[in-house]
Amino acid sequence: MTVQHTLILLKPDAVERQLVGHILSRFEQKGLRIVDLRWLRFTQELARQHYAEHIEKPFYSGLEKYIMSGPVVAAVLEGSEAIDVVRRLIGPTNGVEAPPGTIRGDFSLSNQQNLVHASDSAVSAEREINIFFPNGLK
């Protein structure tokens, strides 16, 4: 099994609903380790950098407005097959379709306000970690 790093973002709805500790504990209970963590607010520049592949899509302006609407927690998780494990723990993008037992299935009723972003591949994880932790991991 491969030890990997992956990025998660606890989005403004997770922070507003005071689910940060609960969500992070789900990852820790699974056996993943939090290796770096920071609290931040998205700027337009950061949103455009992080969501670069979506800028030309019709939903982008709403996504940008939402991600800039409140504080976000960025974390790097480490563990065996961490990218796939995290994606399975959070569930499908649309909270209505996400099965019970997943983070989105238990706590989200939305496609956009879906609590958590997670890297979808090793390439994305490396790119995203470098965006949010440009000075390297602690």
ChimeraX attribute file (.defattr): number of C-alpha atoms within 10 A of each C-alpha:
attribute: neighborCount
match mode: 1-to-1
recipient: residues
	/A:1	6
	/A:2	8
	/A:3	11
	/A:4	17
	/A:5	22
	/A:6	29
	/A:7	28
	/A:8	22
	/A:9	20
	/A:10	22
	/A:11	25
	/A:12	23
	/A:13	22
	/A:14	24
	/A:15	16
	/A:16	13
	/A:17	10
	/A:18	11
	/A:19	15
	/A:20	18
	/A:21	10
	/A:22	12
	/A:23	19
	/A:24	17
	/A:25	14
	/A:26	16
	/A:27	21
	/A:28	15
	/A:29	10
	/A:30	12
	/A:31	15
	/A:32	23
	/A:33	17
	/A:34	18
	/A:35	14
	/A:36	16
	/A:37	18
	/A:38	12
	/A:39	11
	/A:40	12
	/A:41	17
	/A:42	19
	/A:43	14
	/A:44	13
	/A:45	10
	/A:46	16
	/A:47	18
	/A:48	15
	/A:49	13
	/A:50	17
	/A:51	14
	/A:52	11
	/A:53	10
	/A:54	14
	/A:55	16
	/A:56	9
	/A:57	8
	/A:58	9
	/A:59	11
	/A:60	17
	/A:61	12
	/A:62	11
	/A:63	17
	/A:64	20
	/A:65	14
	/A:66	16
	/A:67	21
	/A:68	18
	/A:69	15
	/A:70	16
	/A:71	18
	/A:72	24
	/A:73	18
	/A:74	23
	/A:75	22
	/A:76	24
	/A:77	23
	/A:78	22
	/A:79	22
	/A:80	15
	/A:81	15
	/A:82	23
	/A:83	24
	/A:84	16
	/A:85	16
	/A:86	26
	/A:87	21
	/A:88	12
	/A:89	17
	/A:90	25
	/A:91	21
	/A:92	18
	/A:93	20
	/A:94	16
	/A:95	24
	/A:96	17
	/A:97	15
	/A:98	21
	/A:99	14
	/A:100	13
	/A:101	12
	/A:102	19
	/A:103	25
	/A:104	26
	/A:105	22
	/A:106	15
	/A:107	19
	/A:108	22
	/A:109	16
	/A:110	16
	/A:111	15
	/A:112	18
	/A:113	19
	/A:114	25
	/A:115	28
	/A:116	25
	/A:117	16
	/A:118	21
	/A:119	22
	/A:120	14
	/A:121	13
	/A:122	15
	/A:123	10
	/A:124	16
	/A:125	20
	/A:126	14
	/A:127	15
	/A:128	21
	/A:129	22
	/A:130	14
	/A:131	14
	/A:132	20
	/A:133	17
	/A:134	10
	/A:135	9
	/A:136	10
	/A:137	12
	/A:138	7
